[in-house]
């Protein structure tokens, strides 16, 4: 087996998670699984319903509710890019610890009906973010359009000119291209200045993911980026906790998979599979590469202090639960029932 049987690493940071409304039954199940994965810091998405997080007060109330579920996790909170978010809100948020503002293309993903059609109306907001050092988090797609030939399979690639235009217009704005899923996106991020980075969720390949799964050539490019990141890419699982009813029945094809409790194991499995395919060399999966991608690079980008605790990952040390149940909801993790890497806090 090309990977070691154990790794001792700093606690991980997952810079893209969906924990849903808190208080609420799904958040109550999902939030306590963060540390189970060996993660102590998460960047929390703001696309709640029936109302997204568009004010500092809402973000702080959401954080407090999450802390009631697990007070040992560092929750980095975000706002939803919306007409109610003004330069004054950005400045207030910066002073109260808001880490980023998430831009969703309207109609492209879950709870994106309030999302962006054009960035032009947000010029003053983006300038304020640039001045204050608040991160712009981009769901990097353009909405599907039969007339324009846009499908879920090329929506990210079609977005890349928008990304480059934002970088040209706001050269000091810190930008994260979220959940990169194409070789083109990897190359675009690598070609841009150091204030532009990407997150990679490359653990699962599943038809229920959004963005969709990557073909083998792209999977190789993404996993190469994981082990050669040098700070340009870091972990953002896009773990999406959903009740099983959203996945069953005619027309129920809600996007996203729940990876939170076993996130690091999925990453190691994906790397091992990439070695077996010949996509990456075995000696590229070093402890330094894993430390950087899983823990250090995301913290550095967001200005978060290094991890103070370590974890030990052990091959076949855990089995993915069949499901999590509570208060009338059930969440099924990715690869339920399979052996995965166990996590021990040191």
MARTOR-838832 format. One record per residue (C-alpha): residue in one letter; x, y, z. Coordinates in nm, 2 decimals. Layout:
BEGIN
+------+--------+--------+--------+
| type |     xx |     yy |     zz |
+------+--------+--------+--------+
|    A |      X |      Y |      Z |
...
+------+--------+--------+--------+
This chain:
BEGIN
+------+--------+--------+--------+
| type |     xx |     yy |     zz |
+------+--------+--------+--------+
|    X |   0.00 |   0.00 |   0.00 |
|    X |   0.16 |   0.33 |  -0.11 |
|    X |   0.05 |   0.55 |   0.18 |
|    X |   0.16 |   0.51 |   0.54 |
|    X |  -0.07 |   0.33 |   0.78 |
|    X |  -0.07 |   0.62 |   1.02 |
|    X |  -0.02 |   1.00 |   0.99 |
|    X |   0.02 |   1.25 |   1.28 |
|    X |  -0.09 |   1.59 |   1.16 |
|    X |  -0.21 |   1.92 |   1.31 |
|    X |  -0.59 |   1.95 |   1.34 |
|    X |  -0.75 |   2.02 |   1.01 |
|    X |  -0.94 |   2.32 |   0.89 |
|    X |  -1.23 |   2.27 |   0.65 |
|    X |  -1.30 |   2.60 |   0.47 |
|    X |  -1.63 |   2.51 |   0.31 |
|    X |  -1.91 |   2.34 |   0.51 |
|    X |  -2.29 |   2.35 |   0.51 |
|    X |  -2.44 |   2.30 |   0.86 |
|    X |  -2.79 |   2.42 |   0.78 |
|    X |  -3.02 |   2.63 |   1.01 |
|    X |  -2.92 |   2.64 |   1.38 |
|    X |  -3.10 |   2.57 |   1.59 |
|    X |  -3.25 |   2.29 |   1.38 |
|    X |  -3.24 |   1.91 |   1.37 |
|    X |  -2.99 |   1.88 |   1.08 |
|    X |  -2.74 |   2.12 |   1.23 |
|    X |  -2.79 |   1.93 |   1.56 |
|    X |  -2.67 |   1.61 |   1.39 |
|    X |  -2.41 |   1.75 |   1.16 |
|    X |  -2.22 |   2.00 |   1.38 |
|    X |  -2.10 |   1.76 |   1.65 |
|    X |  -1.94 |   1.55 |   1.37 |
|    X |  -1.68 |   1.82 |   1.28 |
|    X |  -1.43 |   1.73 |   1.55 |
|    X |  -1.50 |   1.36 |   1.49 |
|    X |  -1.32 |   1.42 |   1.15 |
|    X |  -1.01 |   1.57 |   1.32 |
|    X |  -1.12 |   1.93 |   1.22 |
|    X |  -1.13 |   2.22 |   1.46 |
|    X |  -1.20 |   2.51 |   1.23 |
|    X |  -1.47 |   2.55 |   0.96 |
|    X |  -1.58 |   2.82 |   0.72 |
|    X |  -1.96 |   2.81 |   0.74 |
|    X |  -2.18 |   2.88 |   0.43 |
|    X |  -2.46 |   3.14 |   0.46 |
|    X |  -2.71 |   3.00 |   0.21 |
|    X |  -2.98 |   2.92 |   0.47 |
|    X |  -3.35 |   2.92 |   0.40 |
|    X |  -3.60 |   3.08 |   0.42 |
|    X |  -3.36 |   3.37 |   0.45 |
|    X |  -2.99 |   3.38 |   0.38 |
|    X |  -2.74 |   3.53 |   0.62 |
|    X |  -2.73 |   3.90 |   0.51 |
|    X |  -2.65 |   4.09 |   0.82 |
|    X |  -2.38 |   4.08 |   1.08 |
|    X |  -2.63 |   4.03 |   1.36 |
|    X |  -2.77 |   3.72 |   1.17 |
|    X |  -2.42 |   3.58 |   1.12 |
|    X |  -2.33 |   3.63 |   1.49 |
|    X |  -2.66 |   3.47 |   1.60 |
|    X |  -2.59 |   3.18 |   1.37 |
|    X |  -2.24 |   3.14 |   1.52 |
|    X |  -2.38 |   3.14 |   1.87 |
|    X |  -2.63 |   2.87 |   1.79 |
|    X |  -2.35 |   2.66 |   1.64 |
|    X |  -2.14 |   2.71 |   1.95 |
|    X |  -2.43 |   2.58 |   2.16 |
|    X |  -2.40 |   2.25 |   1.96 |
|    X |  -2.02 |   2.23 |   1.99 |
|    X |  -1.83 |   2.51 |   2.16 |
|    X |  -1.48 |   2.37 |   2.08 |
|    X |  -1.50 |   2.44 |   1.71 |
|    X |  -1.38 |   2.77 |   1.56 |
|    X |  -1.66 |   2.88 |   1.33 |
|    X |  -1.56 |   3.13 |   1.06 |
|    X |  -1.88 |   3.31 |   0.96 |
|    X |  -1.98 |   3.45 |   0.62 |
|    X |  -2.25 |   3.67 |   0.46 |
|    X |  -2.44 |   3.60 |   0.15 |
|    X |  -2.37 |   3.86 |  -0.13 |
|    X |  -2.71 |   4.03 |  -0.16 |
|    X |  -2.85 |   4.38 |  -0.21 |
|    X |  -2.89 |   4.41 |   0.16 |
|    X |  -2.51 |   4.38 |   0.21 |
|    X |  -2.37 |   4.73 |   0.19 |
|    X |  -2.02 |   4.87 |   0.24 |
|    X |  -2.12 |   4.97 |   0.59 |
|    X |  -2.22 |   4.61 |   0.66 |
|    X |  -1.88 |   4.49 |   0.53 |
|    X |  -1.70 |   4.74 |   0.76 |
|    X |  -1.92 |   4.63 |   1.06 |
|    X |  -1.86 |   4.27 |   0.98 |
|    X |  -1.48 |   4.31 |   0.96 |
|    X |  -1.48 |   4.46 |   1.30 |
|    X |  -1.68 |   4.17 |   1.44 |
|    X |  -1.50 |   3.89 |   1.28 |
|    X |  -1.69 |   3.81 |   0.97 |
|    X |  -1.44 |   3.62 |   0.75 |
|    X |  -1.60 |   3.63 |   0.40 |
|    X |  -1.89 |   3.70 |   0.17 |
|    X |  -2.02 |   3.42 |  -0.05 |
|    X |  -2.14 |   3.49 |  -0.40 |
|    X |  -2.38 |   3.24 |  -0.56 |
|    X |  -2.49 |   3.26 |  -0.92 |
|    X |  -2.86 |   3.30 |  -0.92 |
|    X |  -3.04 |   2.97 |  -0.97 |
|    X |  -2.73 |   2.75 |  -1.00 |
|    X |  -2.74 |   2.57 |  -0.67 |
|    X |  -2.91 |   2.53 |  -0.33 |
|    X |  -3.08 |   2.84 |  -0.20 |
|    X |  -2.93 |   3.06 |  -0.48 |
|    X |  -3.25 |   3.22 |  -0.58 |
|    X |  -3.12 |   3.54 |  -0.42 |
|    X |  -2.79 |   3.51 |  -0.59 |
|    X |  -2.58 |   3.73 |  -0.83 |
|    X |  -2.68 |   3.80 |  -1.19 |
|    X |  -2.40 |   4.05 |  -1.24 |
|    X |  -2.12 |   4.18 |  -1.01 |
|    X |  -2.16 |   4.54 |  -1.14 |
|    X |  -2.42 |   4.64 |  -0.88 |
|    X |  -2.18 |   4.53 |  -0.60 |
|    X |  -1.89 |   4.75 |  -0.70 |
|    X |  -1.89 |   4.96 |  -0.38 |
|    X |  -1.93 |   4.64 |  -0.17 |
|    X |  -1.63 |   4.47 |  -0.34 |
|    X |  -1.42 |   4.78 |  -0.30 |
|    X |  -1.50 |   4.79 |   0.07 |
|    X |  -1.41 |   4.42 |   0.09 |
|    X |  -1.08 |   4.49 |  -0.09 |
|    X |  -1.00 |   4.77 |   0.16 |
|    X |  -1.10 |   4.57 |   0.47 |
|    X |  -0.94 |   4.24 |   0.37 |
|    X |  -1.27 |   4.05 |   0.37 |
|    X |  -1.26 |   3.74 |   0.15 |
|    X |  -1.49 |   3.70 |  -0.16 |
|    X |  -1.59 |   3.34 |  -0.18 |
|    X |  -1.71 |   3.24 |  -0.53 |
|    X |  -1.93 |   2.96 |  -0.62 |
|    X |  -1.77 |   2.94 |  -0.96 |
|    X |  -2.04 |   2.86 |  -1.21 |
|    X |  -2.26 |   3.04 |  -1.45 |
|    X |  -2.62 |   2.93 |  -1.46 |
|    X |  -2.71 |   2.65 |  -1.70 |
|    X |  -2.86 |   2.78 |  -2.03 |
|    X |  -2.96 |   2.58 |  -2.33 |
|    X |  -2.95 |   2.89 |  -2.54 |
|    X |  -2.59 |   2.97 |  -2.44 |
|    X |  -2.48 |   2.60 |  -2.44 |
|    X |  -2.41 |   2.61 |  -2.07 |
|    X |  -2.45 |   2.28 |  -1.88 |
|    X |  -2.34 |   2.16 |  -1.53 |
|    X |  -2.04 |   2.00 |  -1.70 |
|    X |  -1.90 |   2.33 |  -1.84 |
|    X |  -2.05 |   2.59 |  -1.61 |
|    X |  -1.73 |   2.63 |  -1.41 |
|    X |  -1.51 |   2.67 |  -1.71 |
|    X |  -1.75 |   2.93 |  -1.85 |
|    X |  -1.72 |   3.12 |  -1.52 |
|    X |  -1.34 |   3.16 |  -1.53 |
|    X |  -1.34 |   3.48 |  -1.75 |
|    X |  -1.56 |   3.63 |  -1.47 |
|    X |  -1.30 |   3.53 |  -1.21 |
|    X |  -1.02 |   3.69 |  -1.42 |
|    X |  -1.23 |   4.00 |  -1.47 |
|    X |  -1.28 |   4.04 |  -1.09 |
|    X |  -0.91 |   4.00 |  -1.03 |
|    X |  -0.83 |   4.27 |  -1.29 |
|    X |  -1.09 |   4.51 |  -1.14 |
|    X |  -1.01 |   4.45 |  -0.78 |
|    X |  -0.64 |   4.34 |  -0.78 |
|    X |  -0.61 |   4.34 |  -0.40 |
|    X |  -0.93 |   4.16 |  -0.32 |
|    X |  -0.88 |   3.82 |  -0.15 |
|    X |  -1.07 |   3.56 |  -0.36 |
|    X |  -1.14 |   3.19 |  -0.31 |
|    X |  -1.27 |   3.00 |  -0.61 |
|    X |  -1.47 |   2.74 |  -0.42 |
|    X |  -1.47 |   2.36 |  -0.49 |
|    X |  -1.26 |   2.37 |  -0.80 |
|    X |  -1.37 |   2.07 |  -1.02 |
|    X |  -1.18 |   2.12 |  -1.35 |
|    X |  -0.83 |   2.12 |  -1.47 |
|    X |  -0.90 |   2.46 |  -1.62 |
|    X |  -1.00 |   2.60 |  -1.28 |
|    X |  -0.68 |   2.47 |  -1.13 |
|    X |  -0.47 |   2.63 |  -1.40 |
|    X |  -0.66 |   2.96 |  -1.37 |
|    X |  -0.60 |   2.98 |  -0.99 |
|    X |  -0.24 |   2.90 |  -1.04 |
|    X |  -0.20 |   3.17 |  -1.30 |
|    X |  -0.34 |   3.44 |  -1.08 |
|    X |  -0.18 |   3.64 |  -0.79 |
|    X |  -0.13 |   3.50 |  -0.44 |
|    X |  -0.45 |   3.67 |  -0.32 |
|    X |  -0.65 |   3.43 |  -0.54 |
|    X |  -0.68 |   3.07 |  -0.41 |
|    X |  -0.90 |   2.77 |  -0.45 |
|    X |  -1.06 |   2.51 |  -0.24 |
|    X |  -1.08 |   2.14 |  -0.34 |
|    X |  -1.33 |   1.89 |  -0.22 |
|    X |  -1.17 |   1.61 |  -0.41 |
|    X |  -1.27 |   1.32 |  -0.19 |
|    X |  -1.61 |   1.21 |  -0.33 |
|    X |  -1.70 |   1.14 |  -0.69 |
|    X |  -2.08 |   1.13 |  -0.70 |
|    X |  -2.36 |   1.22 |  -0.93 |
|    X |  -2.53 |   1.41 |  -0.65 |
|    X |  -2.25 |   1.65 |  -0.60 |
|    X |  -2.28 |   2.01 |  -0.72 |
|    X |  -2.05 |   2.09 |  -0.90 |
|    X |  -2.07 |   1.74 |  -1.05 |
|    X |  -1.80 |   1.47 |  -1.04 |
|    X |  -1.48 |   1.51 |  -1.23 |
|    X |  -1.37 |   1.28 |  -1.52 |
|    X |  -1.04 |   1.09 |  -1.46 |
|    X |  -0.82 |   1.35 |  -1.63 |
|    X |  -0.96 |   1.63 |  -1.42 |
|    X |  -0.95 |   1.42 |  -1.10 |
|    X |  -0.58 |   1.38 |  -1.16 |
|    X |  -0.53 |   1.75 |  -1.20 |
|    X |  -0.72 |   1.82 |  -0.88 |
|    X |  -0.53 |   1.57 |  -0.67 |
|    X |  -0.20 |   1.69 |  -0.82 |
|    X |  -0.30 |   2.04 |  -0.70 |
|    X |  -0.37 |   1.89 |  -0.35 |
|    X |  -0.01 |   1.76 |  -0.31 |
|    X |   0.16 |   2.05 |  -0.49 |
|    X |  -0.05 |   2.33 |  -0.35 |
|    X |   0.21 |   2.56 |  -0.20 |
|    X |  -0.07 |   2.76 |  -0.05 |
|    X |  -0.28 |   2.80 |  -0.37 |
|    X |  -0.53 |   2.53 |  -0.27 |
|    X |  -0.66 |   2.40 |   0.06 |
|    X |  -0.94 |   2.18 |   0.19 |
|    X |  -1.30 |   2.29 |   0.14 |
|    X |  -1.52 |   1.98 |   0.15 |
|    X |  -1.85 |   2.14 |   0.06 |
|    X |  -2.00 |   1.88 |   0.30 |
|    X |  -2.37 |   1.92 |   0.27 |
|    X |  -2.59 |   1.77 |   0.55 |
|    X |  -2.94 |   1.68 |   0.42 |
|    X |  -3.23 |   1.48 |   0.53 |
|    X |  -3.25 |   1.15 |   0.34 |
|    X |  -3.60 |   1.25 |   0.21 |
|    X |  -3.43 |   1.52 |  -0.01 |
|    X |  -3.25 |   1.23 |  -0.19 |
|    X |  -3.54 |   1.00 |  -0.24 |
|    X |  -3.84 |   0.99 |  -0.47 |
|    X |  -3.92 |   1.13 |  -0.81 |
|    X |  -3.77 |   1.47 |  -0.87 |
|    X |  -3.57 |   1.47 |  -0.54 |
|    X |  -3.21 |   1.51 |  -0.66 |
|    X |  -3.09 |   1.76 |  -0.41 |
|    X |  -2.72 |   1.84 |  -0.46 |
|    X |  -2.44 |   1.77 |  -0.22 |
|    X |  -2.31 |   1.48 |  -0.01 |
|    X |  -2.24 |   1.46 |   0.36 |
|    X |  -1.87 |   1.40 |   0.42 |
|    X |  -1.81 |   1.59 |   0.74 |
|    X |  -1.74 |   1.30 |   0.99 |
|    X |  -1.49 |   1.13 |   0.77 |
|    X |  -1.36 |   1.41 |   0.55 |
|    X |  -0.99 |   1.35 |   0.60 |
|    X |  -1.03 |   0.98 |   0.53 |
|    X |  -1.20 |   1.05 |   0.20 |
|    X |  -0.91 |   1.27 |   0.10 |
|    X |  -0.65 |   1.01 |   0.19 |
|    X |  -0.85 |   0.74 |   0.00 |
|    X |  -0.87 |   0.97 |  -0.30 |
|    X |  -0.50 |   1.02 |  -0.30 |
|    X |  -0.43 |   0.65 |  -0.27 |
|    X |  -0.66 |   0.58 |  -0.56 |
|    X |  -0.49 |   0.85 |  -0.76 |
|    X |  -0.15 |   0.68 |  -0.70 |
|    X |  -0.30 |   0.35 |  -0.81 |
|    X |  -0.42 |   0.51 |  -1.14 |
|    X |  -0.08 |   0.67 |  -1.19 |
|    X |  -0.22 |   1.02 |  -1.16 |
|    X |   0.03 |   1.13 |  -0.89 |
|    X |   0.36 |   0.97 |  -0.77 |
|    X |   0.35 |   0.79 |  -0.44 |
|    X |   0.63 |   1.01 |  -0.30 |
|    X |   0.42 |   1.32 |  -0.35 |
|    X |   0.19 |   1.24 |  -0.06 |
|    X |   0.43 |   1.37 |   0.21 |
|    X |   0.34 |   1.48 |   0.57 |
|    X |   0.43 |   1.84 |   0.47 |
|    X |   0.19 |   1.83 |   0.18 |
|    X |  -0.09 |   1.69 |   0.39 |
|    X |  -0.02 |   1.94 |   0.67 |
|    X |  -0.04 |   2.23 |   0.43 |
|    X |  -0.35 |   2.13 |   0.24 |
|    X |  -0.55 |   2.00 |   0.53 |
|    X |  -0.46 |   2.25 |   0.80 |
|    X |  -0.20 |   2.52 |   0.74 |
|    X |  -0.28 |   2.69 |   0.41 |
|    X |  -0.65 |   2.77 |   0.48 |
|    X |  -0.57 |   2.91 |   0.82 |
|    X |  -0.29 |   3.13 |   0.67 |
|    X |  -0.52 |   3.27 |   0.40 |
|    X |  -0.79 |   3.36 |   0.65 |
|    X |  -0.55 |   3.49 |   0.92 |
|    X |  -0.63 |   3.21 |   1.16 |
|    X |  -0.37 |   3.09 |   1.42 |
|    X |  -0.21 |   2.75 |   1.36 |
|    X |  -0.37 |   2.45 |   1.52 |
|    X |  -0.27 |   2.39 |   1.88 |
|    X |  -0.36 |   2.02 |   1.88 |
|    X |  -0.26 |   1.72 |   1.67 |
|    X |  -0.45 |   1.42 |   1.54 |
|    X |  -0.35 |   1.07 |   1.44 |
|    X |  -0.51 |   0.92 |   1.12 |
|    X |  -0.50 |   0.53 |   1.11 |
|    X |  -0.58 |   0.32 |   0.80 |
|    X |  -0.91 |   0.12 |   0.84 |
|    X |  -0.95 |   0.26 |   1.19 |
|    X |  -1.32 |   0.35 |   1.14 |
|    X |  -1.62 |   0.24 |   0.95 |
|    X |  -1.86 |   0.50 |   0.80 |
|    X |  -2.19 |   0.50 |   0.98 |
|    X |  -2.49 |   0.38 |   0.79 |
|    X |  -2.68 |   0.70 |   0.89 |
|    X |  -2.72 |   0.96 |   1.16 |
|    X |  -3.07 |   1.00 |   1.30 |
|    X |  -3.24 |   1.24 |   1.53 |
|    X |  -3.55 |   1.45 |   1.58 |
|    X |  -3.73 |   1.32 |   1.27 |
|    X |  -3.44 |   1.35 |   1.03 |
|    X |  -3.18 |   1.10 |   0.89 |
|    X |  -2.85 |   1.19 |   0.72 |
|    X |  -2.66 |   0.93 |   0.52 |
|    X |  -2.29 |   0.98 |   0.50 |
|    X |  -2.09 |   0.93 |   0.18 |
|    X |  -1.98 |   0.56 |   0.13 |
|    X |  -2.19 |   0.45 |   0.42 |
|    X |  -2.08 |   0.12 |   0.57 |
|    X |  -1.73 |   0.12 |   0.42 |
|    X |  -1.40 |   0.11 |   0.61 |
|    X |  -1.21 |   0.44 |   0.63 |
|    X |  -0.93 |   0.61 |   0.82 |
|    X |  -0.99 |   0.65 |   1.19 |
|    X |  -0.91 |   0.98 |   1.37 |
|    X |  -0.77 |   1.01 |   1.72 |
|    X |  -0.71 |   1.34 |   1.90 |
|    X |  -0.37 |   1.37 |   2.07 |
+------+--------+--------+--------+
